[in-house]
Amino acid sequence: QVQLVESGGGLVQPGGSLRLSCAASGRIFGRDAVGWYRQAPGKQRELVAISVTDDNINYADSVKGRFTISRDNGKNTVYLQMNSLKPEDTAVYLCYLRRGWGTRDDYWGQGTQVTVSS
């Protein structure tokens, strides 16, 4: 069993920046898929960014050029750098991991709140 814990959320003004972190209780391997999803009130959960492998990365059209996903496998941590934030980015942000070997199980964090408002 892998536990994922997000941190770094908070209140920020439009145009500001935040850096989210996701710490895993177990090891993160290069062949594991890691990503970030978000869910706003009244809306379905949507993909923000996913790293299928270390060098195969995809972003939602709404965040391209503003958000960057990265991982530090040695620290068992996944990051999401968010720049030029907009009010429509307000949501609970969730960390995701899928094992690239063995049972290929899925794991989810409990989420961290990001609020963009003046």
N, C-alpha and C positions, 0 to 999 in steps of 0.2 A: 504494500500500500504506500502510495506517494501522497504527501500533503503539500499543497501549494498555498502560499500566503502572500497576498498583494500588499503593497504600501506605496506611499507617495502622493495619494490623492489629496484634494483640498479645493479651496476657493481661489480662483484666479480671474483677473480682469481680461476682457477681450484683447487679443494680441499678445498675451503673455505665454509663458511656457511652464510645463511640468514634466517631471521624469518619474515614471512608474517603475517599480521593481516587483518581481515575483520570485520568491525564494522557495526552492524545493527541498523537502526533507531527505530525498534520495538523490542519486547522481543523475545528471542530464548528459546524455550521450549525443554525439554529432548526428547520428541517424534518427534521433527522436524528432518529431514534429512539435514545435512550440508556437503559441500564438496568443493574441489578445482579441477578445470580443467585447461588445458593449450593449447595454440595454437601458433605454430611457423609458419613463412612465408612459404607458399606453402604446408602446412600440414593441416589435419582436426583436429578439436578440440578433445582432448583426456582426459579421466579421469585420475587424479593423485591420489586422495584419497577421500573417502567418509565415513562419519559417519552416518549410517542410524538411529541409536540411540546412546546414550552416550557410550554404550559398544559393539556395532556391527560395526566394522571398516574394510574397504577393501582398498588395495593399488594396483596400477599398478605394474606389475612385474619389470619394469625398475627402480622403486624408492624404492622397499622394502629394508629395512635395512638402508636406508639413510634419508628418510623423515618421519615425524611424524605429524599427524593431531590431534588437541585437541580443546576443546571448554570451555569457561567460560560463562555459562548461566546467572550468576549474572551480568556480564559485557556486555552481549549481543554481544560477540566477538568470532570469530573462528580464529585459528592460524594454520600455516604450518611451522614447523621447518625443514629446508633443510640443510643437512650436506654432505660433500664429493661431492660437486657440480662438474658437468662435462659440457663441452661445449654443448653437446646435450640437456642439461636442459634449454638452452636459449629459452625463449618464453614469451608471455603474459599470466599471471596467473589470472584466473577468480574465484571468489567466488560464491557459489551456495547454495540456501536454498529452501526446500520444506516443507510446513506446514504439520504436522502429524495429523491435525484435521480440522474441519470446511470445507472450500472450497478446501483445499489441493493445494493452488496456488504455482507456481514456481517463484523464484526471482533470478536475476543475477546481479553481480557487473560489472563495466566497465573495470576492469583489471588493473594490475600493471606489468611493464616490468622487467624481470630478464635476465641479460646478463652475461654469464660466459665466460671469455676470459682473456688471459695473454697479 
